[in-house]
Amino acid sequence: MVIKLHKPASAGYYLESSYQYYGAGQEPPGYWIAFGPTADSLGIRSGDLVEASHFESILQGFRPDSGEALGELRADRNIGYDLVCAAPKSVAVLDAIAPPSIRNEIAAAQATAVHEAMELVINRSASSRRGHNGRGESVQASIVAAAFPQHDARPPAGQSIGDPHLHTHVVIANVSVGMMNAGERWTALACTSTPRKRPPSTTWHWLEN
């Protein structure tokens, strides 16, 4: 699996793409991936289908049930991170021509690989910072993310179908909660490698036998 880190598009981009593919019977709907107290506080469980209003609220930094702000929200805040988890090309081609039973197995394997990749990100890269303007100590972060599986690349202009490209957009919301003496404390994730105005060129290659 190859994982590329991008600056995310708007919530509407993922929701519209998911709806168009899913409504046409081509793609499954988005689902949540949840780790730790951040997901627990927001009432998100891994595997639940993504609700448009909840996804939009969380990306913008608000609690989906009450509209309460999740911490101090800066005007120039980054809404999150888009990890594109792509299967090898050979798997994508097989997925495109295989019978439904094999495609179901491939989909399950892709979902498992994506979840394990997210655990790797959590253990190695996910952190948040305490203190004024995030200048305090760095602590382990918990995350909530929406996963949007797709089987094809975006089609070229004038074409309706793209090349086989099995991948999953995992959109990590830029919010994380920790417990302080006064109760919950919401902060942003600490990721200094992601520019605000252009996608980074960060790529991970993850090989598993």
C-alpha positions in Angstrom: 0.0 0.0 0.0 1.2 3.5 -0.8 -0.1 6.4 1.4 0.1 10.0 0.2 -0.7 12.9 2.5 -2.6 15.8 0.9 -4.2 19.0 2.1 -7.9 18.1 2.0 -10.6 19.5 -0.2 -13.9 20.8 1.2 -16.3 18.5 2.9 -18.6 18.9 0.0 -16.1 17.4 -2.4 -15.9 14.1 -0.6 -19.6 14.0 0.1 -20.6 14.8 -3.5 -18.1 12.3 -4.9 -19.3 9.6 -2.5 -22.9 10.3 -3.3 -22.4 10.3 -7.1 -20.6 7.0 -7.1 -22.7 5.4 -4.4 -26.0 6.6 -6.0 -24.9 5.0 -9.3 -24.2 1.7 -7.5 -20.4 2.0 -8.2 -18.9 2.8 -4.8 -19.7 2.1 -1.2 -20.6 5.1 1.1 -18.1 6.7 3.4 -17.6 5.2 6.9 -15.9 6.5 10.1 -12.6 5.3 11.5 -12.4 6.2 15.2 -9.5 6.1 17.7 -9.7 7.0 21.4 -11.5 9.7 23.3 -11.9 12.2 20.4 -14.3 9.8 18.7 -15.9 8.8 22.0 -16.7 12.4 22.9 -18.2 13.1 19.5 -20.3 9.9 19.5 -18.5 8.4 16.5 -17.9 4.7 16.2 -15.7 2.9 13.7 -17.7 1.4 10.8 -20.7 3.7 11.1 -21.7 5.4 7.9 -20.7 9.0 7.5 -23.6 11.5 7.9 -23.1 14.6 5.8 -24.0 17.1 8.4 -21.8 15.4 11.1 -18.8 15.3 8.7 -19.1 18.9 7.7 -19.5 20.1 11.3 -16.5 18.1 12.6 -14.3 19.3 9.8 -15.2 22.9 10.5 -14.4 22.3 14.2 -17.9 22.1 15.7 -19.7 19.4 17.7 -22.2 17.8 15.4 -25.0 17.5 18.0 -24.9 21.0 19.6 -22.8 23.2 17.2 -20.4 24.0 20.1 -16.9 24.9 19.0 -14.3 22.3 19.6 -11.7 24.6 21.2 -10.4 27.9 19.9 -10.9 28.1 16.1 -8.5 30.3 14.2 -9.7 31.9 10.9 -6.8 30.3 9.0 -7.0 26.9 10.6 -6.3 23.7 8.6 -9.5 21.7 8.6 -7.7 18.3 8.4 -5.5 15.9 6.5 -6.3 13.7 3.5 -4.4 10.4 3.5 -4.9 8.6 0.2 -4.3 4.9 0.8 -3.8 3.2 -2.6 -3.6 -0.5 -3.3 -1.0 -1.8 -5.8 -2.0 -1.4 -9.4 -2.2 -5.2 -9.9 -4.8 -5.4 -7.2 -6.8 -2.5 -8.7 -6.8 -4.3 -12.1 -7.9 -7.6 -10.6 -10.6 -5.7 -8.7 -11.9 -4.2 -11.9 -12.3 -7.6 -13.7 -13.0 -10.0 -10.8 -16.4 -11.5 -10.0 -18.4 -10.1 -7.0 -17.1 -12.7 -4.6 -13.5 -11.8 -5.2 -14.2 -8.1 -5.2 -15.8 -8.4 -1.8 -12.6 -10.1 -0.5 -10.5 -7.3 -2.0 -12.7 -4.7 -0.5 -12.4 -6.3 2.9 -8.6 -6.5 2.6 -8.4 -2.9 1.6 -10.5 -1.8 4.6 -8.3 -3.8 6.9 -5.1 -2.4 5.4 -6.5 1.1 5.7 -7.4 0.6 9.4 -3.9 -0.8 10.1 -2.3 2.1 8.3 -4.2 4.5 10.4 -3.0 2.7 13.5 0.5 3.2 12.2 -0.1 6.9 11.7 -1.5 7.2 15.3 1.4 5.4 16.9 4.1 7.2 14.9 2.9 10.6 13.8 -0.3 11.8 15.5 0.2 14.3 18.2 -1.3 17.5 19.5 0.1 20.4 21.5 -1.0 22.0 24.7 -0.4 25.6 25.8 -0.9 29.0 24.2 -0.9 28.8 20.4 0.1 25.2 20.6 3.6 26.1 21.9 3.4 23.8 24.9 4.3 20.1 25.2 3.5 17.6 22.5 1.2 14.8 23.6 -0.3 11.7 21.9 -3.4 12.5 19.9 -6.6 10.6 19.3 -8.3 11.1 16.0 -11.6 10.7 14.1 -11.5 10.2 10.3 -13.9 9.6 7.5 -13.0 7.0 4.9 -14.2 7.2 1.3 -13.4 4.1 -0.8 -13.0 4.6 -4.6 -12.2 2.1 -7.3 -11.3 4.3 -10.2 -9.1 7.3 -10.9 -10.8 10.5 -11.9 -11.7 10.2 -15.6 -10.0 12.4 -18.1 -12.0 15.2 -19.7 -14.6 13.9 -22.1 -14.6 10.4 -20.6 -17.0 8.9 -18.1 -14.7 6.2 -16.6 -11.2 6.4 -15.2 -8.4 3.8 -15.0 -8.6 1.2 -12.3 -7.2 2.8 -9.1 -8.3 1.2 -5.9 -7.8 3.7 -3.1 -9.4 5.2 0.0 -9.5 8.9 1.0 -9.1 9.0 4.8 -10.0 12.5 5.9 -8.7 13.2 9.4 -10.4 16.0 11.2 -8.0 18.5 12.7 -9.4 18.2 16.2 -8.2 16.1 19.2 -9.4 16.0 22.8 -7.6 15.4 26.0 -8.6 15.4 29.7 -7.5 18.3 31.8 -8.3 19.3 35.4 -11.2 21.4 34.2 -12.6 18.6 31.9 -12.2 18.1 28.2 -9.5 20.2 26.4 -9.8 20.4 22.6 -6.7 21.2 20.4 -5.6 20.9 16.9 -3.3 18.2 15.7 0.4 18.9 15.4 1.7 18.4 11.9 4.4 20.8 10.8 5.0 19.0 7.5 1.7 20.1 5.9 1.8 23.5 4.1 -1.4 25.6 4.3 -1.4 26.6 0.6 -0.2 23.5 -1.3 -0.3 19.7 -1.0 2.9 18.2 0.5 4.9 15.5 -1.2 4.8 13.2 1.7 4.5 9.5 0.7 4.7 6.3 2.7 5.3 2.9 1.1 3.9 0.1 3.3 4.6 -3.4 2.3 3.1 -6.4 4.0 3.4 -10.1 3.1 
